[in-house]
């Protein structure tokens, strides 16, 4: 029972972070370790900045260009 509650809590937390737009650094790290071993990995701060840039762009309105 407790493992099911813990798993539900994990998914609830992940869902809440995604709803407010917080990036999943742990997911990124797991992906990099599994899929791209040996390649440099962004720090949390670099990852957060990159996700913010991807979400909001460079301050110009009207798309990516």
N, C-alpha and C positions, 0 to 999 in steps of 0.2 A: 504494500500500500504506500509506504513512504517513498519508495523509488518512483512510483507513478506520480505522486505529488511533486517530487523534486523535478522530474522530467517536465511536468505540466508548468511548474514555476519557471523553468529554464526557457520554455517556448513562449510563455507569457511575457517574460522579460525581453526576449528577443523581439517579439511582436511590438511591444511598447517602444523599444528603441527605434525600430523601423518606422513606426507611425510618426514619430517626431523627427525623423531624419538623422538619427545618430548612426554613424557607420559601425560595422562589426569588425573590429580589428582582429579579434581572436579567429574569426572565420578566414580573414585574409592570411593570417600567419599559418593556419592549418593548410590552406590551399597552397601557399608558397612552399611549405615544407614537403607536401605530398607531390605537387606537380612540377615545381621548379627548384629542386634541391641544389644547394650550392650557389644559387643566385643571390645577389644582395637583396635585403628586405628593408622596406621603409620603417622608420621609427613610428611610434604612435602619432607623434606630432606631424611628421611628414604625411602619413596616411590620412590624418584628419584634414590637413590643409588640401591635399589632393582631392579628397571627397567633397569638400566645400567648394573648391574650384570647379569640379565637375558638375556640382548641383547648381551653383549660382553664376558660373561664368566669370568673366573678367570685369564685371561692372557695367558693361554695355547692355543696353536693352535691345530686344529684337533678335535673339538667337545667338549662335556661336560665332558669327563673323561680324 
